[in-house]
Amino acid sequence: MAPDWLAGVDEAVERGAVKKADTIEELADMLLLDRDVLVRAVKEYNELCAKGVDEEMSTPYDPTWLHPVQDPPFYGAIVGSQMAKTMCGLRTDERLQVMPARSSTVCTRTRPRPAGCPARRTTAASGTRRCSAA
């Protein structure tokens, strides 16, 4: 017997992890989203569903996956992530926007370190050199 995935959604709604609303506008409010932006996104997605072709993705969804968002109730969840630091590569701010570099060198996690990489420590267990420039 297939698992009842909707029961899991109902449990998540009861816990408050998933929001359930009768309108897209109400769902936007519950998720702290701009109503107009969410309504427009749903409208555009539904237009793609009506065409039967996903023109938005570089690798389009299989047309059988395109189901319009039209009948209540509507469900949504706030999903996020946290990034404490990067180990070389692009520097980002607290909103994960790339910041200008102090030099033209982009360090990598390879060994030996690239010229100009200010790597300052080697992890003893792996021997992997990591940049510590902040």
C-alpha positions as CSV (number, residue, x, y, z in Angstrom):
1,M,0.0,0.0,0.0
2,A,1.3,3.4,-0.9
3,P,2.2,5.8,1.9
4,D,-0.4,8.5,2.7
5,W,1.7,11.6,1.9
6,L,-1.3,13.9,2.6
7,A,-1.4,12.7,6.3
8,G,2.2,13.9,6.6
9,V,1.2,17.3,5.2
10,D,-1.7,17.6,7.7
11,E,0.7,16.7,10.5
12,A,3.1,19.5,9.3
13,V,0.1,21.9,9.2
14,E,-0.8,21.0,12.8
15,R,2.9,21.6,13.9
16,G,2.9,25.0,12.1
17,A,5.7,23.9,9.7
18,V,3.4,24.1,6.7
19,K,0.7,26.8,6.2
20,K,-2.7,26.1,4.8
21,A,-4.9,28.8,3.3
22,D,-8.1,29.2,1.3
23,T,-6.6,31.9,-1.0
24,I,-3.2,32.6,-2.5
25,E,-3.3,36.1,-0.9
26,E,-4.0,34.5,2.5
27,L,-1.1,32.1,2.0
28,A,1.2,35.0,1.1
29,D,0.3,36.7,4.3
30,M,1.0,33.6,6.3
31,L,4.4,33.1,4.6
32,L,5.3,36.8,5.0
33,L,5.5,37.2,1.2
34,D,4.4,40.0,-1.0
35,R,0.8,39.2,-2.1
36,D,1.2,40.7,-5.6
37,V,4.4,38.7,-6.2
38,L,3.0,35.4,-5.2
39,V,-0.3,35.9,-7.1
40,R,1.7,36.9,-10.2
41,A,4.0,33.8,-9.8
42,V,1.0,31.5,-9.5
43,K,-0.7,33.1,-12.5
44,E,2.5,32.7,-14.6
45,Y,3.0,29.1,-13.5
46,N,-0.7,28.3,-14.3
47,E,-0.2,29.8,-17.8
48,L,2.8,27.4,-18.4
49,C,0.6,24.5,-17.3
50,A,-2.1,25.6,-19.7
51,K,0.5,25.6,-22.6
52,G,1.7,22.2,-21.5
53,V,5.3,23.4,-21.8
54,D,7.7,24.7,-19.2
55,E,9.4,27.6,-20.9
56,E,11.0,29.0,-17.8
57,M,13.5,26.3,-16.8
58,S,16.8,25.7,-18.6
59,T,15.9,22.0,-18.3
60,P,12.1,22.0,-18.6
61,Y,9.9,19.9,-16.4
62,D,8.2,16.9,-17.9
63,P,4.8,18.1,-19.1
64,T,3.1,15.5,-17.0
65,W,4.4,17.3,-13.9
66,L,2.7,20.6,-14.8
67,H,-0.4,20.8,-12.6
68,P,-2.1,24.2,-12.2
69,V,-2.4,25.8,-8.7
70,Q,-6.1,26.7,-8.7
71,D,-8.2,24.7,-6.2
72,P,-8.0,25.4,-2.5
73,P,-6.7,24.7,0.0
74,F,-3.3,26.1,-0.9
75,Y,-0.2,24.9,1.1
76,G,3.2,26.6,1.6
77,A,6.2,26.6,3.8
78,I,9.1,28.9,4.7
79,V,12.2,27.1,3.6
80,G,15.6,28.5,4.2
81,S,19.2,27.8,4.8
82,Q,22.1,29.0,6.8
83,M,25.7,29.5,5.7
84,A,28.2,30.3,8.4
85,K,31.3,30.8,6.1
86,T,32.8,29.9,2.8
87,M,36.1,28.0,2.5
88,C,37.6,30.0,-0.4
89,G,35.8,31.0,-3.5
90,L,33.5,34.0,-3.6
91,R,33.0,36.2,-0.6
92,T,29.4,36.8,0.3
93,D,27.5,39.1,2.8
94,E,24.8,38.1,5.2
95,R,22.3,37.9,2.3
96,L,24.6,35.7,0.3
97,Q,25.3,38.4,-2.3
98,V,28.8,38.2,-3.8
99,M,31.1,41.0,-2.4
100,P,33.9,42.6,-4.3
101,A,37.3,40.9,-3.8
102,R,40.3,42.6,-2.3
103,S,42.5,40.9,-4.9
104,S,42.0,39.3,-8.3
105,T,42.9,35.9,-7.0
106,V,40.2,33.4,-6.4
107,C,41.4,30.6,-4.1
108,T,40.5,27.0,-4.6
109,R,40.5,23.9,-2.3
110,T,43.2,22.3,-4.4
111,R,46.8,21.4,-3.6
112,P,49.2,22.9,-4.1
113,R,47.6,26.3,-3.5
114,P,47.3,28.7,-6.4
115,A,49.8,31.6,-6.6
116,G,48.5,34.4,-4.4
117,C,46.2,32.3,-2.4
118,P,46.6,33.4,1.3
119,A,46.0,29.9,2.7
120,R,47.2,29.8,6.3
121,R,46.3,26.4,7.6
122,T,46.3,22.7,6.6
123,T,43.7,20.3,8.0
124,A,45.8,17.7,9.8
125,A,43.4,14.8,9.2
126,S,43.0,15.3,5.5
127,G,46.1,17.3,4.6
128,T,43.7,19.6,2.6
129,R,44.8,23.2,2.4
130,R,42.1,25.7,3.0
131,C,42.1,29.4,2.6
132,S,41.4,31.4,5.7
133,A,41.2,34.8,4.1
134,A,38.0,36.6,5.2
